[in-house]
């Protein structure tokens, strides 16, 4: 199933750093998200866009993960020629990530 079936996301940016929070709709799905949405998978997904490190912060009290991605916005909003200089579309792309079905 797609991550978007069990979670939503929010994004933010500062300079050339993008961050994406993935928040479980239902706290019962948080362990599944935590197990399968890793920094390595996010880095691999965005390998053409994110040229720096990807760090994952777990926030179990709200059922969320936050990914901080460095060198991700082509130099930052004021320097980038990208159509999505703020990185808002990155959240949508992350929600397309495949995760195992709950029953699996």
C-alpha positions as CSV (number, residue, x, y, z in Angstrom):
1,X,0.0,0.0,0.0
2,X,1.1,3.6,-0.3
3,X,2.3,5.6,2.7
4,X,-0.5,8.1,1.9
5,X,-3.1,5.5,2.8
6,X,-2.0,5.6,6.5
7,X,-0.3,9.0,6.9
8,X,-0.2,12.6,5.8
9,X,2.7,15.1,5.7
10,X,3.9,18.6,6.2
11,X,6.9,20.3,4.8
12,X,9.2,23.1,5.7
13,X,12.4,24.7,4.4
14,X,15.2,26.9,5.5
15,X,17.9,27.8,3.0
16,X,19.0,24.6,1.2
17,X,17.4,22.3,3.8
18,X,14.0,20.7,3.4
19,X,12.2,18.9,6.0
20,X,9.2,16.6,5.7
21,X,7.1,15.3,8.6
22,X,5.1,12.1,8.1
23,X,2.3,11.8,10.6
24,X,0.2,8.6,11.0
25,X,-3.6,9.1,10.7
26,X,-4.0,6.4,13.4
27,X,-1.4,5.9,16.1
28,X,-1.7,2.1,15.6
29,X,0.0,2.5,12.2
30,X,3.0,4.4,13.7
31,X,5.1,1.3,14.3
32,X,4.6,0.2,10.7
33,X,5.7,3.7,9.4
34,X,8.6,3.8,11.8
35,X,9.9,0.4,10.7
36,X,9.6,1.0,6.9
37,X,10.1,4.7,6.3
38,X,13.8,5.0,7.1
39,X,16.4,7.7,6.3
40,X,18.0,5.4,3.8
41,X,14.8,4.8,1.9
42,X,14.1,8.5,1.9
43,X,17.6,9.3,0.7
44,X,17.3,6.6,-2.1
45,X,13.9,8.0,-3.1
46,X,15.2,11.5,-3.5
47,X,18.8,10.6,-4.7
48,X,18.5,12.9,-7.7
49,X,17.3,15.9,-5.6
50,X,18.9,15.5,-2.2
51,X,22.7,15.8,-2.4
52,X,23.4,15.9,1.4
53,X,22.5,13.8,4.3
54,X,19.0,12.7,5.4
55,X,18.4,12.5,9.1
56,X,15.3,11.0,10.6
57,X,13.9,12.1,13.9
58,X,11.2,10.0,15.5
59,X,8.4,11.7,17.5
60,X,6.4,8.7,18.8
61,X,4.3,10.9,21.2
62,X,2.5,12.3,18.1
63,X,3.0,9.4,15.8
64,X,5.3,11.2,13.5
65,X,8.7,11.1,11.8
66,X,10.6,14.2,10.7
67,X,13.2,14.0,7.9
68,X,15.7,16.7,7.6
69,X,17.3,16.7,4.1
70,X,20.4,18.9,3.5
71,X,21.4,20.2,0.1
72,X,17.9,19.5,-1.1
73,X,16.6,22.7,-2.7
74,X,19.2,23.7,-5.3
75,X,20.8,26.3,-3.0
76,X,17.7,27.6,-1.4
77,X,14.6,29.5,-2.4
78,X,16.3,32.7,-3.4
79,X,19.0,30.9,-5.4
80,X,17.2,27.9,-7.0
81,X,15.8,27.8,-10.5
82,X,13.6,24.8,-9.6
83,X,9.9,25.1,-10.1
84,X,9.3,23.8,-6.5
85,X,12.0,25.8,-4.8
86,X,10.3,25.3,-1.4
87,X,10.2,21.5,-1.8
88,X,6.4,21.2,-1.2
89,X,6.1,18.5,-3.9
90,X,8.7,16.3,-2.0
91,X,6.0,15.5,0.6
92,X,3.7,14.2,-2.1
93,X,6.4,12.1,-3.6
94,X,7.3,10.6,-0.2
95,X,3.7,9.7,0.4
96,X,3.9,7.6,-2.8
97,X,6.4,5.3,-1.0
98,X,5.3,1.7,-0.8
99,X,4.9,0.2,2.7
100,X,3.6,-3.3,3.6
101,X,-0.1,-3.7,4.1
102,X,-1.2,-3.7,7.8
103,X,-2.1,-7.4,7.5
104,X,1.4,-8.4,6.3
